[in-house]
Amino acid sequence: VQLVESGGGLVQTGESLRLSCVVSGFTEDLYAIGWFRQDPGKGREGVACFNNRDHSVYYEDSVKGRFTVSGDHAKNTIFLQMNALKPEDTAVYYCNTNPPQTWGQGTQVTVSS
């Protein structure tokens, strides 16, 4: 399984971005897929996760109400719609699955104040 993220950029506080993650390869055994982020000097944290089994969605507390995860099954793509962005959202964003795969390159999101 390969993961390719895109859609990051430089935005101002309050603006929006939509990230995409294309998942290729054998995906039948994947029971969850989600978004993670990592700021330099910090560990990687989970942001949002979609459970393929029960269709539940998890959001990290700081993004609840601002971020929305969705997917296009036909295109094997998941999205992360990020609204009302804050400087503390600045990080490299990655997608990954459960069972986990090799991490992709990620996509940089920078929010200026």
N, C-alpha and C positions, 0 to 999 in steps of 0.2 A: 504494500500500500504506500502510495506517495501522496504527500500533502503539499499544496502550493498555495500560499497566501498572497493576497494583493489588496490594494485599496487604501493603504495608509497614505499619510501626507501631513502637511503642516497646516493647521487651522487655528483660528482664534477661539478664545473661551466662548462657550455658548453655541458654537457651530456644530455641524454634524459630519459624520463620515460613515461609509458603508464598506465593511471589509468582506472579502470573499475568500473561500477556501475550497479548492477543487480537490476532491479525493479520488484517486485513481488506483486501480488494482482490485484485488479480491476484497470485497467489502461485506460479504454475506454474514461474517461472524462478528461484525462490529456492533456492540450493543449500546454504545454511547459515543458522542462526538461533542467536542467543546472548544471553547476559546480560552486561551491563557495569555498572560502578559508578563513581561519581565523588564524592570527598570534597572539600569546599571547599578551594581552594588546591592541589589536586592534579589531575593529568590523569585522563582517563577510562581505565579499565583493563578488559580482558576478564576475565570471571569463569568463564564456562562457555559452550561452543559445541557445537551439534549439527550434524553434517554430514549433510544429506539424501541425499547421493550414496552414501556408504559407511557411513552410520549410526555413524560414529565420534563420540566425545565428547571434548572437551578441557576440562580443569579447570585453573585457575590454581593454582599450588602451595599457596598458603595456604588454599585451600578444599577441597582433595582430602580425601575421607573424611568431609566434613561437608555439602557441598552436592551435590544431585542434580538434574540437568535432565531433564525428561520432557515429553511432549506428548500432546495429544488432537487427532489429525488431523481428526476429524469436526467439532470445534469450533474449528479453527484457533487453538488455544491452546497455549502452552508454559508450563511451570511451572518454578519454581526452589524446591526444598525445601531450606531452610537450617536445619541442626541445629547444636547446640553453638555458638551464636552468641557472638562475642567483641566487645568494644568497637571493635576495629579493623575490624570489618565495617560499622561505621556509615558510611553513604553514601546517595546517591540511586542507585537501581538502575534501569537501562534495559534494554530488549530492542532488538535490531536484527538485521537480516538481512544476507546477502551475496548479491547486491549490496546495499549499504546504502541505507536509506531515511531520510527526515526523522526526526530523533529525536522521541520522544514526550515527555510531561511527566515521566516517571519516577515512581518511588514511593520515599518516604523510609523508610529503615530506620535506627533508632536503637537501639543496644545499650548499656544502662547497666551500669556495673561494680558 
